[in-house]
Structure formats: structure tokens, C-alpha cells
């Protein structure tokens, strides 16, 4: 039954923390003061409402448009390098499942997926064929290759937005502050980039690629543990390895 204005004795309001809406508030009116269990139920409902709103937006028509733009960024140059396009798609798949395992908001999961798909598009403006497939780069060539996150972020932002561009820009930062391009450290690095780093490293180590010797999954897991707390977020590595079968299979 609706509650009349005269019968209202208590009002509970809470901001809706869905990233896709700003300034939205849920307000509930009561005819009598709510019990503690009723307040807990309302909080649970609020969290479910937030998740449903974000999931609806993330899976709506705009998702297909952004996917098309991400695919466009991979073309036509990446057709020359099918191993790089394949790597990007594998990383996107692993990164998306990892983000879902972490129970990140649906909009963040979508940011992770798109960023993973386009994380190496900056290579299209560099001499990929000459540089990326070689292990014996001189310092000048290494500096040139290290510019690909900057180039990629500049290409991505107008089409896919600032969140995706930031993840692309930061996917070679390290939690110990020794990465590039800005030597960010720890929690300064966006969560999407920290998730992408681990997925990228896993695929690079374990997938069959013509330019890199692969290692076994157990060896890849050992290397992730070795890099936890320096190259990678320690807690995220632990979660990735804990749920490895769900993420990579």
C-alpha cells in the first residue's frame, strides 16, 4: 500500500553509487520506524539496484558501438601481424574473466575488456615489424617501443573514453614505481590497468606466439609470484592464481 504524507514517520535516503549515474538518490518512506533487519534489507536492495543498473548500461546498445570502434582500432594495420591481433583478443578474454572473478562493477569489467583489446594499438604507429619481434634492442629502440602506451592512449581516448585510455596508458606501469611512462606506483595505477598487466603477462608467457618462447602454466604462475609486489599488484596476483582455472580455461 502507498504511504500517505500524513502517515510518514521515518525517511531513509541513500545515494545510488552506480558509476553510470551521478546524483541519484534512493529514498524510502516508512509508516513506522524501520527495524534493523529492514534497514539491512534496504541496503542489500540498494546494492542489487546499483549492480543491475550498471549491468544494463554495460550490456546495452552502446556496448556494440564501442566494440566496433575497438575493432576498428585493430584494423587494418594489425592484419599484417595476426599474432599481435590474436594476442590482443586473448588478453581481452582473460582480463574480462579476471575482472569478473574480482567482482568489479560491470562498467569496470567492460573498461578492462576494451582496454585489453586495444592495449597495444600504439604499436601501429611504430616500427613494429622491426622492433617488437626482436629481443636485442638497443637503448634508443627500447625508448621508441616504450612510447606505445602514450600513442595508444591518444588513439583510444576520442573513441573509447578516458577510463579505457588511462588503462592503456598505464598498462606498463609497475607497483614498485619502476614502470613507464610515468613511474606510477601501487594504488595510483588504475585497477583496470593492474588487472590488464597480469592478463597481458599471462598470455604473453603461455600462448603460442611466433616472437616469444612460451613456458608452462606452472612456470608462468611462478613468474607471476616472483613479480608480485614489484611488477604486479600482490593481492591481484594471489587472486589470479587462486582462481586460475576459472580465468584462463
N, C-alpha and C positions, 0 to 999 in steps of 0.2 A: 504494500500500500504506500502511496506517496505520503510524505511528511509535510504537513501544513506549516506555514511560517510561525503560527502561534504555538505549535507543539514542539518546535525545536528547542532542545535544552543543551545540546552539545554539537560542535562542529569540529571535524578533523580535516586538516588540509596538508598536502604534501606535494612538493614539486615532482613532476614526472621526469626522470633522468634519462629519457631516451635521447640519443645523440641527434636523431633526425628532426627533433622539435626543440625549440627554445621557448622558455617562459610558460610552459604548460603545467598546470596545477590540478591535481585531483582533490576535490572537496566532497566530503560525505557528511550529511546531517543525521542526527540521532534524536529520537523522541525521549531517550533516557541515556544517562552516561554509559558509554561502552565499557564492557568488561575487558580485562587484559587479553583474554583469548580472542575477542572480537578485533582488538587493535592488531594483534599478531596476524589474524586472518586478512585484515586490510592491507598490511604491509606485504604479505605474500601475494595478494591480488595485484598490488601496485607493481611488484617486480615482474609478475607474469604479463601485465599490461605493457610494461616497457619493452620486454623481450618480444612480444607479439608485434608491437608497432615497428620495431627495428627490423624484425624478420620480414614483415610485409613490404617495407620500403626496399630492403636489400634484394628481395626476390621479384620486385615489380618490373615494369617495362624499362625503367632506366638502367636496370642491370644489363639487359641485352644490348642497349646502346653503348654502354661503357665497354662491354665485352668486344663489340665490333670495333670500337676505337683502339682498344688494346691490341687486337689482332692486326689492325691497320699499321700500328707502330712496328710490328714484327715484319711487315712486308714493305717493299719487295726485297730489301737487301738480305734479310735472313734466309731467303730461299737459296741463296748461294752457299749457305752454311747450315745444312739441315741438322747437324749435330748441335749447333747452338740453339736453333729453334726448338729442337727436341728437349734439350736441357731446360730451357725456359718453361716449357709446358710441364715437364716432370717436377720442377721445383714448385710450380704453382699448385700442382696436385698435392704434393707432400706438405707444403706450407699451409694450404687450406685445411687439410685434415688435422694438422698440428694445432692450428688456431681453434678449431672446433673442440679438440680434446682439452684445450686450456679453458674452454667455456668463455671465450671472448665474445663481446656483443656481436650480433650478426653484421653490423656495419663495419666493425673492425675486421671480422673474418673476410669480408669482401675486399676491404683495403689490402689485407695481406695477400689475398689471391691475385688481385690485379697487379700489385707491386711485384709479386714474384714472377708473373707472366712477362712483365716489361723491364725487369731489373737490369738487364744487360743491353737495352736498346741504345744506350750511349755508344756502344761499340760500332754502330753503323756509320758513325762519322769519323771513326778512327781506322787505322790500317789493320783491321782485324786479321786478315789473312797472313800478314807478315809478322804480327806481334803475338796474338793470343795463342797461337798453336806452338809457340816456341818457349823453351824453358831457360834459354841462355840470353836473356835480355840484358842490355847494358843499362846503366842508370838513367840515361835520357829516355830510352824506350820505356822503361818502367814508369817514369814520370808521366809519359804520354798515355800509357794504358790506365794509370791511376786517375785520369781525368774522366773516365767513362761514367762514374756516378753523377758528376756535375752536368755532363752533356745529357745524360739520360733524364735527370730531373727536369732540365729545361725543356726537353721534348715532351715530357709526360704531363707537366702541370697544366698547360692550357686545355688538354683533352680529358684528363682523368682527375684533376683536382690536387689541392695542396697536400692532403694526407698521403695519397699514393706517391706523389713526388718526393715527399720527405722520406718515406720508406726506401725509395730508390736511391735517394741522395745518401742515406746513412747505412746502406747495407754492407759497407766495408769499414765502418767504424768498429772499434773493439771496446769491450767493457773496461779494459785497463787503460784506455785513453791513448793507445798507440796506433789507432787505425787512421783512415783517411775518408773524406778530405778535411775534416775539422777537428780531429782528435777529441771527439766527444767521449764521455766515459759513463759507465753504469746506467742509471735510470735516465740520464739525459738522452740516451738513444731511444727513439720511439719504439714501443713494444712491437709494432709491425715489422720494423727493421730487425729487431733482435730475433723474432721468430723466423724471418726470412733468412738471416745469416745461417742459422742451424740447418734449415731445409736445403739451402744452397750448398753448404758444405757436404751434407749427407749425399745428395745426388751427385755432386762432383766426385766424391770418393767411391761411390758404389755403382753408378750407372755406366754402361758400356759407351765409351766415347773415344773417338779416334785420336784425340790430342792429349789424353791423360791415362796413365795406368790405374786401373781400378784395384780396390782392395776388398777383402771380405767384409760382410756386415759387422762381424765381431771386431775386426781391426778398425773399421770406421767408428764403431762405438768407443773403442779405446782412445782413439784420437780426439773424439769429442770430449771425453772425460778429461783428457790431458789439457785441452784448451779451455775447460770450464773455469771461469773466474778470471781469465786473461783475454782470450779472444771472444769467448761466448759467455752469455749470462748463465751463471752456475745453476740457478733454480730451473731455468728453462731446459738446460741440458739434462738435468735429472728427470724432469717430466717427460722429455722426448724419449729418453732411454727406457723409462718405466713403461711407457705406452708404445714402444717402438713397433710392435707387431700391428697395432691398430692404425698407426700412422703411415707406415711405408708399404704395407701389403694391400 
